[in-house]
Amino acid sequence: MKQLLSIIMLACAPALYAQQTVSVTVINPTKAERSDEPVIVSLAEYGNIRSAEVICDGKEIPYQLDDLNQDETFDELCFLADLKGREKKNYTVKLSNEGEPHKFTARVFAEMLVRNDKVKEKNKHNNFIESITARGDCAYSYNIQHHHGVDFESELNGIRIYFDKRQTLDLYGKFKKGLELEATQFYTTKEQKAQGYGDDVLWVGNTFGLGAFRGWNGKEPTMIDPVRSRTQRIISYGPLRTIVEVFDRGWKAAEGKPAINMTIRYTQYAGHRDTDVDVFFNKPVNDYLFSTGVINVKGSKEFSDKKGLRACWGTDWPSGDTINFKRETVGLGICIPMKYIKSEEPANKDNYAFVVGTDDTHLQYRVIYCSANENFGYHSAAEWFDFLRKWKKDVADRPVKVIIKD
């Protein structure tokens, strides 16, 4: 009889978890309005969630479910909150182990492409991929992919990451808010320029570009080399955030020390010009030093609050792809928690650099930029630096408060 009862209980178990309700309260601690604030609900305690619904003020709002470790089980639910000054909003999240995630209009975009010589248009390729790995002795991984690596964007920005030992973040500047990379594939034509599309706005060379993560040999940054292999992959396409990763296997990051595996995760939220950077290691790296920072754009003005925020504003020719257009003015910024900073290095001809490290297996920071071409952004060093001061306070010192109750 007990055995029969156990069988019946097991058979009914899925029904018990068919739908679960979670209450989420989001509080804006500041007087200013906050828009597109990310709210993350971990799904670790709720079983195999397959679909959801997020309700605010009686209406469904967009959300997305993400499988971060690619094991076919969703790990997080994400939605974005818009809040007035000092406002508190309540959300009801309904989780189900049946169905499919709802479809919403995409506000972010990501793609990876292998070159396709059979297409007629020079800069239009259609060999879409989701992940690619190159051995460490690959002769020229930089040219395997169209636009030289994975790219992603929100309505405000566009970034590509070079698929080589530099792993540099290169930048796309927009004139107006919107998603463009699916149309331009980072190589804007003259016809598209005439229609108001943006373009590549930065020359990066061997510099950090916008916050590339590198090694440190005690005197200068070192490339992510040698490695056993390097991988780029797209974890999530949206609609509210895109997540891409760079995985370096067997990186000999420091002479005389064991090789390490490193995963750099870039998370881009809709409505944001800043990008979250998370660096994960497969073992503690407390005796390793690393570096990051931003390029010293020629003739740029520098800003630092000496507490992890560093930025510049400058004008230079972008990369050779767009040399027939004009010089470009950009504002760059990086914000690193002080607990990771070992030193803030003096500016040199290439970079505004930090030496960083962690006593754990993880460190994180944020990068951000603007183009002076924007009709919605910032057009002087003073404006840009003033914005960055406020931005740092919002993301580091006074983030929205999220309270989750089952």
N, C-alpha and C positions, 0 to 999 in steps of 0.2 A: 504493500500500500504506500509506504514511504517513497519507494522507487518510482511508482506511478505519479505521485504528487510532485516529485522533483522534475519529472519529465514534463508535466503540465506547466509548472512554473517556468521552466526554461523555454518552452514553446511560447509562452505569453510574454516573456521578457522584452522582446522588441517593441511590443505594443505599449509597454509601460514608458518607454522613452521616445515614443513617436513624436511628441512635441513637448518642449520645455520652454519656460518663459523666464527671461532675465530682465531685471529693471536696471537701467543705467541713468545716472544723474550726472550732468556735465555743468560745471560752474565756471563762469568767467570771473577771475579775481581782479580784473582791471576795469577802469571806467570806459576804455575804448572798445569799440566793436571788434569782435574776432570772427573771422570767416574761415571756413574750410579747415577747422581744427580736427586733426585726426583723433578718432576714438577707437581703441583696439580692445576686443573682447577675446581672451584666450578660450579656446574650445577644449582644452585638455581634459576638463572634468565632465564633459557633456556627451561623451560617446562619439559614434561615427555620424557626425552632422553632414547632411547632404543638401539642405536648403534652409532658408531663413526668411524672416520678414522683420523690418525695423519700422516702428511706428512712432511718430511724434505729432502731437496735437491732432490725433485722429487720422493722419495721413501717412502712407508709406513713403519712406525716403530711400534713396539709393544706398546700397551696401555692396560689399564683395566678400567672398570667402577665399582664403588663400591656403594652399598646401605648401608650406615653406620647405619641408624636407623631402618633398616629392615621393611620398609613400602612399599616395592615393587617399589620404585622409586629411580633411581640412583642419588646419591648426589655429587659424585666427579668423575672426570676423572684423571687418573694418567699415566704419562710416565716418562722415564728415559733419561737424557741427558748426552752425552759424549762431553767434550769440551777441546780443546787445551788451552794453556796459553793465557789469555786475549781474548779468542775467544768469538764472539757473533753469536748465531745461531737463525734462524727464523723457526718457525714451524707453519703449518696450521692445525687447528683442525676442522674437519667437523662433526657436530652433527646432528643426525637424530632421529625422533620420531617413526621410523619404523625399523624392522629387529632385528638382534641379535648381540651382541658383537662378534668381530672377535676372532678366536682362535689363540693363540701363544704358543710357547714352554714355559713350566713352569720353572721358575728360583727360585721359593720358594715352600715350602710345609708345610701343617699343617694337623693334624689329632687328633681326639678324638676317643677312643675305650673303649667299655665295655668288660670286660673279657669274653671269650668264652671257657668254659671247654671242649667243644666237638671237638675243633681242635686238631690235633695230635701233631703238633709242639708246644713245651712248650711256646715259646715266640713269637708266631705268632697268632694274633687275627684278627677277621674280623667283629665284631659287631660295625660298624662305626656309630657314632652319631655326631651331630652338636652342641648340647647344653645339659647341664645337671644341675639340681638344687637339692641340698641337704638341708633338714631342718637343722636348727641350732643345733638340738639335735641328728643329725645323729651320730651313734656310732663311725663309722670309715670311713669317706668319702674318706680318703687317698687310700683305697683299692678298691673303686668302679671301677675306670678306670685302664686299662692297662697303663703302665708307669706313673701311679699315677696322671695323669692330662693331659691337652692339651699339645701338643708339636708342634714346628714349626722350620723352618730353612731357611737360604739362602745357597748359595754355600760355605760360609765361616764359618757358625756357626750352632748350634742346641741347642734349649732350651726347657725344659719342666717346667711347673708350677704346683707345688703340690696343689692338690685339698683338702686342709684342712686349719686350722687356720693360718698356717705359710705362705701359698701362695708363697713359696720360688721359685726362679729361679735356676734350676739345669742345668748343662752344659754338652754338648757333644763335644768332641774334634775330629777334622778331621786330616788326614794325607795329603790329597789332596783335592782340591776344587771340589765340587759336592753335589748333593742331595742324602742323604743316609737313612733318617729316615723311608721312606716307606719300605725299605728293612730290616732294623735292628729293627725298632720299639723301638729304644733306648736301646735294649739289644742285643749287638753284640755277635754272636757266635764265637767260636774259628776258625771255617772255614771261617767266614767273616773277622775276624782279619787277617788271613793268606792272604786274598785277598786284604788287604789294607784298610778295613773299619775302621772308628774311633770308639769311645767308650765314656762312661761316664768318665769325668775327674775331678770331684769335689765332695768332701764330704761337705754337707751343714748343717746337723743337724738342730738346731734351730736358726742358724745365718741368716743374710740377704742373704747369697749366693751372687748372682749378682743383687743387687739393689731391693730386695723385699721391698714393702711399708708397714709400720707398724704404730701403734700408739706410743705415748710417754707419760709416766706417771710422767715426771719430773726428773727421774733418769735413766730410761732404756727403751728400746723398748718394746712394748706390742703387742701381737698377734691380729689378726682380729677375736676377740671373746670377748663376745658373739655376735651372729648375729641371725636374724630370719631365714635367709637362705643365702646360697652362690651358685653362678652360674658360670659356665665356658661356653663360647660359641665361635664359629668361625664366624667372620663377613665376611671375605674374604679369599679365597684360593689362589689368585694370578691371573695371572702369574708373576706379577712384585712386588707385595707386598702382604703379608698375614697380616691380622688383627685379633687378638683374644682379648677377653675381659673377665675380672673377675668382677662379680657384687656381692657386699655384701649388703644385704638388712637388715635394722634395726640394724646396727652395733653400739653398745654402746662403742664408741671410748674413752670416757672420763667420769670418775665418776662424777655424779651430773649434767651431760649435756644431752640434748636430743639425742636420737639415730639418726644416719644419714644413708643415702644410698650412696654407693660409687661404681663407675665404674672405673676400671683400664684397659686402652686400650694399648695393645702392638702392635706396627707396625714394621714389619720386611721387609725391602726392599732388592730386589735382589742385589747381588754384595756388600753387606754391612755386616760387622761384628758387627756394632753397632745396637741397637734397640731403637726406640722411645717409651717413656713411658708417657702417658697422664692420669692424675687422675682427675675424675669429681665427684662433690658432688651435691646432690639434693637441697642444701641450702648453704648459706654463712657459712664458717667455720673459720672465723677470730679469734675466741676465742678457737680454738682447736690447739694442737700441734701434729705433726707426726714425723716419722723418716724413714730414709733409709740409705743405704751405701753398703759396700761390706764386705764379710767375711775376717777375718784376718787369711789367710792360715798359717798353722804352720811354724814358722820361716821365714815369708815373709818379704820382703823389702817394705817399704811404701813410697809413693810419694804423695805430696799435693802441689798445687800452691796457697793454701789459698784463692782461688777465685772460688771455686765450683768444681774443678777437683781433684779427689782423686783416688788413685790406689794402687795396690800391685802386687808383683811377688813372688810366692812361690811354694813349692812342698809338697804334702801330698798324702796319700792313697785316692783314690776316694771312692764312696759308696760301700757297700757290694756286689753289683751286679758284680763288676769287681775286687774283691779283689785278684783273682788268677792271675791277670796281674800285671803291675808294678806301682810304685808310679808315679804320674802325676804332671807336672809343668805347671802352668797357669799364665797368666797375666790378671788382672781384672781392670776395671775402671768405674767410674761414673762421670757424668758432670751435675751439677745442676745450673740453673741461680741464681745469687746472691740474687735476690729479694725474693726468697723463703727460703733462709737459715737463720735460727735463731741462730744456733751455729754449729761449727765443733767440735765434741766430741773427747777427747783423745782416742787413740786406747786402746782396752782391749783385753782379750784373744779370744773374739768372733768376734768383728767387728771393722771396721773403719766407724764410724757413723756420720751422720748429723741429727740435729733436724731441721725440716722444717715446713712451714705453708704458708697459702695464705689468702689474704684479699678478695678473690673472691670465685668462686665455681670450680676453675680449677688450677692445677699446672702441670708442665711437666719437664722431665729430660731425659737423655740418659744413657744407660748402654752399655758396650763393653767388649769383652774378646778375648783372644787368647790362644791356646794350643801350648806348645813347640814341640809337635809332628808334627806340620804343615811343609810341604815342601814349603810353600808360605809365611810364617809369620815371627814371631819374636822369638828369642831364648836366650835373656838375659834381665835382668831388665833394663839395660841402653837403649837397643834398644826399649823396650816396652814403657818406660817413654818418650823417645824422640818422638816416634810416637804419643803418646797421646797429647803431647804439640801441635803438628801440627794439629792433629785431632780436638782439641778444637778450635784452631784458625779458621779452616775451617767451622765447624758447628755453632760456636757461634759468631765469630767476622767477618768472611768474607764469608758468604754463597753466593751462586750464586744468581744473581738478575733476577727476573722473571717479565716480563711486558706483561699483557694480554689486548688485544684490540678486541672489537667486529667488 
